[in-house]
Amino acid sequence: MADRTQRSIIIEAPSQRVMSVIADLESYPEWVSAAKSVEVLDSGADGRVRTARFVLDAGVVKDTYVLSYTWRPDNKAVSWTLVSGDLQKAQDGTYELTDRPDGTTQVTYELTVDLNIPMIGMFKRKAEKVITDTALNELKKRVEG
């Protein structure tokens, strides 16, 4: 399995507001530039998404995939794993939220992606860095905007 990419950002909002944006998967196409559509396939009794299908178009990279979600009970973290994908053979990720004394939230995003096509490790790590940086910056803009 590949090395995990980890990035963090500070968002000027309480963690509950940050998590509510993260949890609203069906709204991702409104603010995640590469997300063309998100369809919730299954939700739990708590209303949280259990599985969702994504259609991604990031220029040269296009994929349709299904993710399975696990939500931490304290509402401070969510993790996911790939169920199926056209281009990806594995994806594991986590958003972890940490409340800061000044009312802001530190968001840490970890991601590992493995593709069905061979890719040199250096390029793969760079792609993961771009994905995580873009995701965090788009999340910050959405929450603070």
N, C-alpha and C positions, 0 to 999 in steps of 0.2 A: 504494500500500500504506500501511497505517496506521503510526503511530508505535508503537514498541515500549515496553512497560511493563517496568520493571526494579525488583525489590525484593530485599533481602537480609535474612538472619537468621543468628544464631549458634546452633549446636546443640551441646549439651554431650555430644559423642560423636565418635569418630574417623570420618573420611570413609568408610572401608570399611563401617561400620555404617549410615551415612546412605544410601550408594549401595545397599546391600542392601535397604533399605526402599523406596527409589525404584524399584528394578528388579523388585520383587515386585508387578507390576501387578495380578495376580488377587486380591491382598489389599486393594486400594484400597477396595472397598465396606465393609470393616471399619473404616476410619478416615477416609475422605474422604466428608464428609457428602453431597455432591451425586452421588457415583458410586453408581448403583444396580446396575450390573453391568459387569464387564470380562472380555472373552473374548480370549485370546491366539489369533491367527489363524495366526501363523507365527513360528518361532524359528530362529535361526542355529545353525550347528554348535557355537558357543561357549555355547549355551543361552540367549543373550540374545534378548529379544523383538524381532522385526523389525516386526510389525504387530499391532495390537490394536483390537478394537471396544469402544467405551464407550457405555453408556446413562447419560445425565446427567439429573438432575431437581433443578434449583435453584429450585424454586418456580415463578415465572413463565417461567423458561427451561428447556425440555426439549429434548434433542437426542440423536440416535444418530449416532455418527461413528466413523471409522476413522483411526488415526494410524500413521504409519511412523516407526520409531525408528532413530537412529544413535548408537552407543555409542563414546565415545572409548577407545582402547586402554588408557590409564593408569587407567581407572575413575574419573576425576575429573569427567566430564561426559557428559550425554546430551542429544540434541536430537531434536525430532520435527517432523513436518509433516503436515498434513491430507491424507488420501487421498480421503475422501468424507465428507459430512455432510448432515443434513437442514436444519439451521438455519444452519450455518457454511459459508462458501465458502472460507475460508482460516484456518489456525491454524499458527503456528510458535512453538516454545518451546524453552527450554534450561534445564536445571539444571546449574550449574557449582559444584563443590566445591573449597574452598581450605582446606588444613590450616593450622591456627594453632599457634604454638609451645606454647600451653598445653594442647594435646590436643583442643581444640574444632574445629569445622568451620564455616566461613562458607559458607552456601548462597546462591547468587545465582540468581534465577529471572527469566528474560526471557520475555515472552509478547506475541504479536500475534494478534488475532482479528479476522476480517472476517466479517460476517453477510450472509445473503441478504436481510435486511430492512433498510431504511434506519434509521440511528440517528445522532443528533446526536453529533458528535465528543466533546463534553464528557461526555456520558452514557456513551459507549463507553469513554473513558479511565477514568472512575470505576468502571465495571464491571470492567475489566481490573485495576485496583488492588485491588478487593475480591477478585477471583479469586486474584490472586497473594498477597495478604496472608493470605487464608484457607488457601490451599495450604501456604504456609510455616509457618503456625501449627499446622496439622494435622500436617504432617510432623514438626515439632519435638516435639509432644506424643507422637506415635507412637514416635519414636526414643528420646526421653528417658523415656517411660513404661514 
